């Protein structure tokens, strides 16, 4: 699932400037798989990818579906090279 999450974030970055919220990345993964995912699937993968240095937490200026502030993510230089 980490590779699918990384691929989804890469596709989003190629389409428009980021950073992107968890929900935007999740929607991209779901579109790729053609099915709905559990809420925690992409949410858990993003911090794992941050710890590996492939993704950066860019800021907390995103807006969640419930209207609260949330983290936004972008590929790191290493993540872009993968």
BELURWO-V767899 format. One record per residue. N is the residue number from 1. RES is the residue in three letters. SS is DSSP state (hx for helix, st for strand, lp for the rest). PHI is phi in degrees with one decimal (NA if undefined). Layout:
# BELURWO-V767899
n->N res->RES ss->SS phi->PHI
n->N res->RES ss->SS phi->PHI
This chain:
# BELURWO-V767899
n->1 res->UNK ss->lp phi->NA
n->2 res->UNK ss->hx phi->-61.4
n->3 res->UNK ss->hx phi->-67.1
n->4 res->UNK ss->hx phi->-65.8
n->5 res->UNK ss->hx phi->-65.3
n->6 res->UNK ss->hx phi->-64.5
n->7 res->UNK ss->hx phi->-62.6
n->8 res->UNK ss->hx phi->-63.3
n->9 res->UNK ss->hx phi->-64.9
n->10 res->UNK ss->hx phi->-62.8
n->11 res->UNK ss->hx phi->-62.2
n->12 res->UNK ss->hx phi->-59.8
n->13 res->UNK ss->hx phi->-63.8
n->14 res->UNK ss->hx phi->-77.3
n->15 res->UNK ss->hx phi->-89.0
n->16 res->UNK ss->lp phi->-160.0
n->17 res->UNK ss->lp phi->-67.3
n->18 res->UNK ss->lp phi->-94.5
n->19 res->UNK ss->lp phi->-79.9
n->20 res->UNK ss->st phi->-127.8
n->21 res->UNK ss->st phi->-79.1
n->22 res->UNK ss->hx phi->-54.2
n->23 res->UNK ss->hx phi->-70.0
n->24 res->UNK ss->hx phi->-67.5
n->25 res->UNK ss->hx phi->-66.6
n->26 res->UNK ss->hx phi->-59.6
n->27 res->UNK ss->hx phi->-61.6
n->28 res->UNK ss->hx phi->-66.6
n->29 res->UNK ss->hx phi->-63.6
n->30 res->UNK ss->hx phi->-62.6
n->31 res->UNK ss->hx phi->-65.0
n->32 res->UNK ss->hx phi->-64.2
n->33 res->UNK ss->hx phi->-81.6
n->34 res->UNK ss->lp phi->75.4
n->35 res->UNK ss->lp phi->-155.2
n->36 res->UNK ss->lp phi->-77.1
n->37 res->UNK ss->lp phi->-109.8
n->38 res->UNK ss->lp phi->-63.8
n->39 res->UNK ss->lp phi->-55.4
n->40 res->UNK ss->hx phi->-87.2
n->41 res->UNK ss->hx phi->-60.4
n->42 res->UNK ss->hx phi->-74.2
n->43 res->UNK ss->hx phi->-56.6
n->44 res->UNK ss->hx phi->-78.1
n->45 res->UNK ss->hx phi->-70.1
n->46 res->UNK ss->hx phi->-60.3
n->47 res->UNK ss->hx phi->-62.8
n->48 res->UNK ss->hx phi->-62.4
n->49 res->UNK ss->hx phi->-68.8
n->50 res->UNK ss->hx phi->-64.5
n->51 res->UNK ss->hx phi->-61.8
n->52 res->UNK ss->lp phi->-79.4
n->53 res->UNK ss->lp phi->83.7
n->54 res->UNK ss->lp phi->-90.2
n->55 res->UNK ss->st phi->-131.6
n->56 res->UNK ss->st phi->-114.6
n->57 res->UNK ss->st phi->-83.3
n->58 res->UNK ss->st phi->-73.0
n->59 res->UNK ss->st phi->-169.7
n->60 res->UNK ss->st phi->-119.1
n->61 res->UNK ss->st phi->-98.9
n->62 res->UNK ss->st phi->-76.5
n->63 res->UNK ss->st phi->-121.1
n->64 res->UNK ss->lp phi->-74.7
n->65 res->UNK ss->lp phi->-57.8
n->66 res->UNK ss->lp phi->-89.9
n->67 res->UNK ss->lp phi->92.2
n->68 res->UNK ss->lp phi->-95.7
n->69 res->UNK ss->st phi->-66.2
n->70 res->UNK ss->st phi->-148.0
n->71 res->UNK ss->st phi->-71.0
n->72 res->UNK ss->st phi->-123.6
n->73 res->UNK ss->st phi->-121.3
n->74 res->UNK ss->st phi->-147.3
n->75 res->UNK ss->st phi->-70.6
n->76 res->UNK ss->lp phi->-80.8
n->77 res->UNK ss->hx phi->-59.8
n->78 res->UNK ss->hx phi->-65.6
n->79 res->UNK ss->hx phi->-63.1
n->80 res->UNK ss->hx phi->-68.1
n->81 res->UNK ss->hx phi->-80.2
n->82 res->UNK ss->lp phi->-78.0
